[in-house]
Amino acid sequence: MGYETKCQVRVDDRSGKVREAISTVLLETDELIVRGEARIRVPRSSIERVTERAGVLTITSPDAVVALTLGAEAAAKWRKKLEEGPKRLIDKLDVKPGAKAWILGVDDAPLIEQLTERTQNVLNGKTANGCDVVFVGVDSEKQLDRIDRALNALNEDGAIWVVHPKGPTGIADTTIFGKAKELGLSYTKVARVSDTHTAEKLVRPLASRSGTRRRTK
């Protein structure tokens, strides 16, 4: 999940036009997004320089200079995050080398490519068992039963990533959370998969896992 804050923003788009407003700012995997009256999108690959002075973080790119008034502590954290560079998708999804993974109804070439680079133990059939992670595609409420199938294929400490379309045409995350609750699963994380898709991470609560129950007796 990216960084998000609300602060005073000044945007100079290098055309002589300057916009200032209190805006919501998001740092996503591939871009810095400013919403509202000062709206702009800055690809992270285009950022030339990040500086911080007196709590103001300035991001310079060929097309714009964006200044965020964050305060000294927050500005330092945002600068560090920007200078680290974005994580690869497979790292955001917490997939370990050698993990047993099942792909169920997901057709995302970059995701699948990174997954097969990370582990050779990738299943694509109609059924699976003992999986460390299951990627399940859910485009509509009719496909929610795929989460049941994913749970049945999961080992006790494994995770389900529910991949679904963003926006009003996709299934609402609240619907996914409702299904998770019905199955006794906890929601722990969200990750951007692509411009069109996002993913929610579901796991068994620690208290319900047999290993945890044995340790707490």
PLY file of the C-alpha trace (Angstrom):
ply
format ascii 1.0
element vertex 217
property float x
property float y
property float z
element edge 216
property int vertex1
property int vertex2
end_header
0.00 0.00 0.00
1.29 3.46 -0.87
1.81 6.47 1.35
-1.10 8.89 1.67
-1.45 12.29 3.33
-3.36 15.56 3.14
-1.31 18.75 3.10
-0.68 22.11 1.46
0.53 21.51 -2.11
2.14 23.88 -4.59
2.43 22.75 -8.20
4.48 24.62 -10.81
3.83 22.93 -14.15
6.71 24.85 -15.79
4.35 26.74 -18.07
4.16 29.73 -15.73
1.00 28.39 -14.12
1.14 27.71 -10.37
-1.61 25.98 -8.39
-1.84 25.85 -4.61
-4.38 23.95 -2.50
-4.90 21.64 0.44
-4.86 18.30 -1.36
-4.72 14.56 -0.86
-1.36 13.19 -1.96
-0.64 9.53 -2.68
2.68 7.85 -3.36
1.91 4.76 -5.39
4.22 2.16 -6.90
4.65 3.98 -10.20
3.61 7.57 -9.57
3.03 10.45 -7.20
-0.61 11.55 -7.35
-2.03 14.88 -6.18
-5.82 15.11 -6.13
-8.14 18.10 -6.01
-7.50 21.62 -7.31
-3.73 21.12 -7.53
-4.12 17.77 -9.26
-1.17 16.24 -11.05
0.41 12.84 -11.66
4.19 12.53 -11.64
5.66 9.21 -12.81
8.28 8.07 -10.31
10.59 7.16 -13.19
10.61 10.84 -14.24
11.62 12.30 -10.85
15.00 14.03 -11.15
15.48 15.31 -7.62
13.88 15.22 -4.17
14.85 17.86 -1.59
13.59 18.75 1.88
13.91 22.07 3.68
12.08 23.32 6.76
9.44 20.61 6.46
8.72 21.26 2.77
9.41 18.37 0.39
10.10 19.40 -3.21
9.85 16.88 -6.05
11.37 17.97 -9.36
10.58 16.37 -12.72
10.84 17.61 -16.33
7.15 18.56 -16.40
6.52 19.96 -12.91
7.90 20.98 -9.54
5.67 19.80 -6.68
6.16 21.15 -3.14
4.48 19.41 -0.19
4.28 21.13 3.19
4.51 18.10 5.47
6.49 19.13 8.53
10.06 18.03 9.21
9.38 14.47 10.42
6.91 13.51 7.70
8.98 15.20 4.98
12.01 13.12 5.96
9.96 9.91 5.78
8.50 10.80 2.38
11.92 11.76 1.02
13.38 8.43 2.12
10.49 6.54 0.54
10.83 8.43 -2.74
14.57 7.90 -2.88
14.27 4.17 -2.19
12.51 3.63 -5.47
9.39 1.50 -5.93
9.16 -2.12 -4.82
8.62 -4.78 -7.47
5.08 -6.12 -7.51
6.18 -9.61 -6.41
7.82 -8.13 -3.30
4.70 -6.15 -2.41
2.77 -9.41 -2.63
5.08 -11.06 -0.06
5.82 -14.11 -2.22
8.84 -16.01 -0.91
11.30 -17.90 -3.15
10.13 -21.46 -3.70
6.58 -20.78 -2.45
3.83 -23.07 -3.72
1.43 -20.80 -5.60
-1.87 -21.40 -7.40
-3.24 -19.08 -10.06
-7.05 -19.27 -10.19
-8.80 -17.08 -12.74
-6.06 -14.44 -12.95
-4.76 -13.33 -16.35
-2.18 -10.62 -15.67
1.01 -11.17 -17.66
3.41 -9.03 -15.55
2.16 -10.63 -12.32
2.48 -14.15 -13.69
5.92 -13.41 -15.15
7.25 -12.11 -11.82
5.62 -15.01 -9.96
7.29 -17.64 -12.16
10.62 -15.82 -11.75
10.25 -16.00 -7.96
9.17 -19.65 -7.70
9.03 -22.66 -10.01
6.22 -24.20 -7.95
3.31 -22.46 -9.74
0.06 -24.35 -10.38
-2.49 -23.45 -13.06
-4.96 -26.34 -12.84
-8.55 -26.47 -11.64
-7.61 -27.73 -8.16
-4.68 -27.48 -5.76
-3.76 -28.14 -2.14
-1.11 -27.21 0.41
-0.50 -23.81 -1.20
1.48 -21.01 0.41
-0.33 -18.40 -1.68
-3.32 -18.38 -4.02
-4.02 -15.62 -6.54
-7.73 -15.65 -7.29
-9.43 -13.42 -9.85
-12.87 -12.10 -8.89
-14.58 -9.83 -11.41
-18.14 -10.13 -10.10
-20.17 -11.44 -7.16
-20.85 -14.61 -9.15
-17.16 -15.48 -8.80
-16.94 -15.04 -5.01
-17.06 -18.81 -4.57
-13.53 -18.88 -5.98
-12.41 -17.55 -2.58
-13.91 -20.68 -0.97
-11.88 -22.82 -3.39
-8.75 -20.82 -2.64
-9.23 -21.31 1.09
-9.60 -25.08 0.66
-6.30 -25.14 -1.26
-4.39 -23.06 1.30
-2.02 -24.28 3.96
-2.65 -23.00 7.47
-0.24 -20.06 7.29
-0.87 -19.23 3.64
-2.42 -16.16 2.04
-5.08 -15.47 -0.56
-4.71 -12.47 -2.87
-8.10 -11.52 -4.36
-7.37 -9.72 -7.64
-10.21 -7.58 -8.94
-10.88 -4.60 -11.25
-10.70 -1.08 -9.87
-13.51 1.44 -10.16
-17.30 1.25 -10.42
-17.34 -1.60 -12.93
-15.43 -3.93 -10.60
-16.54 -5.73 -7.47
-16.46 -3.55 -4.35
-13.77 -4.25 -1.76
-16.50 -4.19 0.91
-18.12 -7.17 -0.82
-14.81 -9.01 -0.69
-14.41 -8.12 2.99
-17.91 -9.46 3.65
-17.03 -12.76 2.00
-13.79 -12.91 3.99
-15.70 -12.43 7.23
-18.14 -15.18 6.26
-15.19 -17.55 5.79
-13.45 -16.49 9.00
-10.61 -14.73 7.17
-8.87 -11.48 8.06
-7.99 -8.70 5.62
-4.39 -7.55 6.12
-3.16 -5.66 3.07
-4.00 -4.11 -0.30
-1.66 -3.87 -3.29
-1.86 -2.20 -6.68
-1.47 -4.86 -9.36
-1.84 -2.66 -12.46
-3.60 0.46 -13.74
-6.84 -1.53 -13.89
-6.58 -4.06 -11.05
-5.95 -4.15 -7.32
-5.62 -7.01 -4.83
-6.70 -7.66 -1.24
-4.73 -10.04 1.00
-6.75 -12.46 3.15
-5.35 -14.82 5.80
-6.57 -17.01 8.62
-6.44 -15.13 11.96
-3.48 -16.19 14.08
-5.76 -17.34 16.90
-7.50 -19.83 14.61
-4.33 -21.59 13.46
-3.62 -24.88 15.21
0.07 -24.08 15.76
-0.87 -20.88 17.56
-3.46 -22.66 19.67
-0.88 -25.20 20.78
1.60 -22.48 21.73
-0.95 -20.51 23.74
-2.27 -23.42 25.85
0 1
1 2
2 3
3 4
4 5
5 6
6 7
7 8
8 9
9 10
10 11
11 12
12 13
13 14
14 15
15 16
16 17
17 18
18 19
19 20
20 21
21 22
22 23
23 24
24 25
25 26
26 27
27 28
28 29
29 30
30 31
31 32
32 33
33 34
34 35
35 36
36 37
37 38
38 39
39 40
40 41
41 42
42 43
43 44
44 45
45 46
46 47
47 48
48 49
49 50
50 51
51 52
52 53
53 54
54 55
55 56
56 57
57 58
58 59
59 60
60 61
61 62
62 63
63 64
64 65
65 66
66 67
67 68
68 69
69 70
70 71
71 72
72 73
73 74
74 75
75 76
76 77
77 78
78 79
79 80
80 81
81 82
82 83
83 84
84 85
85 86
86 87
87 88
88 89
89 90
90 91
91 92
92 93
93 94
94 95
95 96
96 97
97 98
98 99
99 100
100 101
101 102
102 103
103 104
104 105
105 106
106 107
107 108
108 109
109 110
110 111
111 112
112 113
113 114
114 115
115 116
116 117
117 118
118 119
119 120
120 121
121 122
122 123
123 124
124 125
125 126
126 127
127 128
128 129
129 130
130 131
131 132
132 133
133 134
134 135
135 136
136 137
137 138
138 139
139 140
140 141
141 142
142 143
143 144
144 145
145 146
146 147
147 148
148 149
149 150
150 151
151 152
152 153
153 154
154 155
155 156
156 157
157 158
158 159
159 160
160 161
161 162
162 163
163 164
164 165
165 166
166 167
167 168
168 169
169 170
170 171
171 172
172 173
173 174
174 175
175 176
176 177
177 178
178 179
179 180
180 181
181 182
182 183
183 184
184 185
185 186
186 187
187 188
188 189
189 190
190 191
191 192
192 193
193 194
194 195
195 196
196 197
197 198
198 199
199 200
200 201
201 202
202 203
203 204
204 205
205 206
206 207
207 208
208 209
209 210
210 211
211 212
212 213
213 214
214 215
215 216
